[in-house]
Amino acid sequence: MDIKQENIERIQTQIDMIRQESRTLSYRIERMTEQRKALSLEKNRLKDRLEAVNSIPVTELIEGTNEALANLTIRK
């Protein structure tokens, strides 16, 4: 095999390696984007829950707690 052919093969191998790395990175980016979307949804759900809890008057929370404690039984 002559030097020209060896250079061509070496360059082709480098191109193939770069393509593979590019595919790997694309997959990782897609996966991370999906994870980011899931985290964003969870954050928004938690914000909504926090807003709902903050909108409940304190007296209702205390009354609900007292009611729950009144119905509490100890199991043996």
N, C-alpha and C positions, 0 to 999 in steps of 0.2 A: 504494500500500500504506500502510495506516495504522500508527501507532506501536505499537498493540497487537499487530498481526500481526508487525511487525519484531521486537518483544521475544520473542514466542513462537518465532519462527524462530531467533533468537540463542540462546535458552535450549535449544532442541532441538539445535542444533549443539553446544553445550557438553556436553549429555548424551551425544550420540553420541561426542564426543571422549573423554569420561571412560570410556565403555564400551570403546572401542578400546584405551585405555591399560590398562584393567583386564584385557582379554584378553591383551595383550602381557605384562603382569606375570605373569599366571597361567602363560603359556607359559614364561617365564624361570624362574619358581619351580620348575616341573616339571622343566625341563632341569637346573637346579642341584641339585635333589634327586637326580636320577639320577646326576649326576656325583659327588655326595657318597657315594652308595651304592657306586659303583665304586671310589672312593678308599678307602672303609672296607674293602671286600673285599680290595683290594690290600695295605692295611696289615696286615690279618689274615693274608694269605698270607705276607707278609714276616716277621711275628712267628713264624709256624709254622716257616718256614725257619731263622730265627735260633735257635729252640728246638731244632730238629733238629741244627743245627751245634754248638750248645753241649753237646748230649748225647753227641757223639762224643768218645771219649777222645783226648787229644792224641797218644798213641802211635800210634793208628790213622791220624790225619792225617799224621803224619810218615812212617809206613810207606807210606801211599798215595802220598805225594809222592815218596819214594825209588823206589818201584816205577815210577811214571810217568816219572821222570827216567832210570831204567835202560833203559826201552823207547824213549826219545826218539832219533830219528834226524834227521840234518841233511840236508835235500834241496838239491840244486844245480840 
